[in-house]
Amino acid sequence: MFAFVWFILWAYAILVSSSSTDQDNNNNNNNNGFYWQAQNIFILAGQSNMSGRGGVINETWDGVVPIQCQPDSSILRLSARLTWVEAQDPLHQDIDLNKTCGVGPGMAFAKSILNKDPNLGIIGLVPCAVGGTRLSEWGRGSVLYNQLLRRAEAAVQGGGGGRIRAMLWYQGESDTVTKEEAELYKLRLKRFFTHIRDDLHLPALPIIQVALASGEGPNINIETVREAQLGLELPNVKCIDAKGLGLEADNLHLTTSAQVQLGQMFADAFLQSSSILHNIQSSAAPSSLQNFVFHSFFRWVLFG
């Protein structure tokens, strides 16, 4: 009888160990053999100031990464190959192709959030920005739009419990070139945000957008786009104002220090708009076989 008790305990231990090993093997699915699954996913989209041109002068990046943007094992980036890798600037180097990328707001945003809420869990950044793009190029069904959807969907796959927490959007400089584009901006932006939410099946997705610091066109068009951004009224859409942040010598792109400031502004806006900020912890329920062995053993102990 005593031997039978030990046999039951041994069988249950084997089942639990096997289940745990299988789950670990399923999770360890990246190229390096480590389990990396982002719990809190943020889409980074727009054009060059989201992609990052901080420290880029004459098509050359100076390579300076400020302390607020240093790599952190709790911050991942979805690569162009749709795999999670440790994030580091330039975040968009394999997304915003044929351009020289530098420091953007993404790393400063993620590190600022973790500094204020260390228990948040692993952050996954999904770079999607492409420099020089007009809002009309982001319309539903376009190459950029479909790429954003594909990358966002890939980010939440894998069964790790990750979810998209927000989209960060910084775009509009190219829409200041003509009066027509500037005047159509508000309508197009509202439509774009609505379509993204619909197609991601996230009707309440928080979106944090930026009011322009600069533009490629005349000031009157820049102000038209800024008014559209600041005046957009949609639920769960917040606007932070980049006006006054430092610009590179081209008077178009934010400097490295300005990108750090912008990232922290993004973080503050997100934290203020989030009612609950915590880790999503999931624990697998015991399998039916584990339950059978476990309960059979205790029925035998109690009732013989």
N, C-alpha and C positions, 0 to 999 in steps of 0.2 A: 504493500500500500504506500509506504514511504517513497519507494522507487517510482511509483506511478505519479505521485505529486511532483517529484523532481522532473519527470519526463514532461509533464504538462507545462511547468514553468520554463523548461528549456525550449519547448516548441514555441511558446508564446514569444520568448526573447528572440528566437530566430526570425519569426514573422515580422516583429517590429523592426529588427535590424535590417532585414531585407527590404522592407518598405521604405525605410529611411534612405538606404543606399540607392534604391531605384529612383527616389525623388531627387537625390543629389545628382545622380547621373543625368537625369532629365534636365536639371538646371544648369549643369556644367556644359553648356552648349556653344560657348564662344571659342574662337580659334586658339586662345591661350589656355583653355582648360579650366578657367576660373569662372565662378558663378557671378556674373554681373548682370543684374536686371534693375533698371531704373524704376523706382517707385513713384516718383513725382516728375512728370514729363512736361517740358515746356517747349513749345514751337517758337523758333526765332525766324521771322519772315520779314520781307521788305526789300530794300535795295542797299546801296553801298554802306550807309552809316549803320545799318544793322549787321551787315556782313563784317564790317570793321576795316577802317583805313587809318586807325590810330598809329602814328609812327611811320606812315608811308609817305615818302618824299621822292619825287621824280621816279616813280614806279619801283622804289626800293624800300623795303621795310627795315627799320633800324634794329629790329629784334629785341627791343626793350619790353619786358613784361613786368609791370608793377606788382608789388606784393599782393595787392587786392585781386590779382588775376592769376596767381600762381596755381599750378595743378593741385588737385585734391582728390584723394581716392574715392571720395563720396560724390564726385561730379563726373558724369560720363557724357560722351558725345556720340550721337548716331552717325557713323561714317557714311560715305557715299555707297559703300557696299552693304549698308543696312545692318551693321554689327555695332555693338556697344564697345567703345574704347575709352580709355581715360581722357578726359577733356583737357585741352590746352590750346592757347591761342597760337596761330589764327584758327578759330573754330570753323570757318567756312573755306578753308584752303582746298578742299576737294569738292566743294559745292559751287562756289562762285569762281568758275574756271576762267582762264585767260585774263585774270585780274591779279593784281598784287594785294593780298589781304594782310591786314595787320590786326591790331587790337580793336575789338568791338565791345558791346555792353554785356555780352552773355556771361563771361566768367565772373565779372564783378557782381552781376545780378545773383548768380548762384551762390557765390561765397558770402555775399551779404545776407542772404536768406539763412544759410547754415549758421552764420555767426549769431543771428538773432533767434534761431530755433534749431539747436544742434540735434534735436531728436526727430527732425523731419524725415530723415531717411535719405536714401540715395537719390540724387537729382540727375535727370537725363535731359540734356539739351539736344534739340533736333534742329540743326541749321538748315534753313531753306532759302535764305536771302540771296538775291542776285543783283549785282550793281547795275545801275543805268536803266532799270526797268520802269516802265510806266504802269499805272494802275490798270489800264486796259489790257495789259499783258498778263494780268493775274485773274482775268475773268474765268468764270466756270467753264471747264472743258479745255482750257489752255494748257500748254506744256508746263508752265510754272504751277498752275493750280493743281494739275494732276500729280505733279511731283510732290507737292506739299501733302496731298492726301495720302499718297503711297508711303511717304516717309512717316507720317503721323500714325498710320495704321500699322506699319512695321514696328514702330516703337512700343506699341502696347501688346504686341504678340509675344508669346513665349511662356505665358502662364505665371509670370512673376508677380502679378497683382498690381502692375503699374497702371497709372491713369493719367490722362492729359489734364494738367491743372490750369493751364492758361496758354494763350498765344500772345507773344510780344511782337508788335508790328511797328516798323519804322520805315516809312516810304513816302514819296510825294515830291521829292526834289525835281524829278524828271517831268512831273506834271505841271511845273511852273513855266515851262518854255513857251507855251501858247495860252492865250486867253481861253480858248475853247476847252482845252484839257483841264485848266484850273477851275472853270465854272462847272464842269461835269464831275468834279472830284467827289463832292459830297454824295451825290446819287450813286456813283460807282462804288464808293467805300461802303455805304450802307448795304448795297446789294452783295458785295464781296463778303462782308462779315456774316450776313444772313446765310449765304450759300455755304460757306465753310462750316458753320454750325449745323446746318441741315445735313450736309454730306458726311460729317463726322459723327452724326447722331448725338450731338451734344448741344441741345438748344440753349443751354444756359452757360456755355463755355465762357469763362472770363477772358476778355481781350483788353490788353493794355497797349494803347497806341501813343505815338509821339507827335506832338505839334512841331513842325519844322523849325530847325535852327538856321537853315539856309536853303538856297534853291539855285537852279540853273537859269531861271528866267528873271524878268524884271520884278522889282519889289512889289508892285501892285498884284502880280499873279501869286507871288509867295504869300502875301497876306490873304488872298482869296482861298488858297489851299489851307492855310492855318485856321482861318475862320471855319472852314468846313470840318476840320479835325476837332477843333475846340467845341464846335457847336453840334457835333453829332450826338443824337439822342437815341441810344439803344440800351436795353438792360444789360448790366454787367460789362459795359464798355467804359473804361476809364482813359483819360488822356493826360499825359504828363508833358510839360512844356520844355523843349530843349533850347528855346530862345535865350541867348546870352551865354551859352556854353562855348568854350574855346574852340576855334577853328584852325585847321592847318593853313599853310600859306596860300592854298587854292581857294580859300574862303567858302569852301563847300563841305569839306569833311571834318568831323570832330577829331580833336587831338586825343592822344592816349589818355591824358588826365581827364578830359571831358567825357570820354567813354566810360571811365571809372565812375564819374559822377552820375552819368546816365544809368549805368547798371544799378547803382544804389537807389536811384529814383524809381526804377522799375521794381526793385525789391520792396521798397516802402509802399508803393501803390498796391502791389500784390498782397502784402501782409495786411494792409488796412482793409482790403476788400474781401479778405477771407475770414469767414466767421469761425471756422475751425481749422487749425493747422496741426496735423499730427501724423504719425506713422500709420500706415495701413498694415496691420499685422494679421496675417491669415495663418491658421493652423489646420492641417488636414485632419479630417475626421477618421477614426479608425475604420479599417475595412470590415466588411461583414464577416470574413474569416477570422480576423483578429477578435472581433466581438464574440464570435461563437466559441473560440478556444477560451477566452477570458471568462465568459459567463459560465461555460461548462465546468471549468475548474472550480469556481466558487459555489456552484450548485452542488458539486460533488463534496466539497469541504463541509458545506452546511447540512446537506441532507443525506450524504452517503450514496 
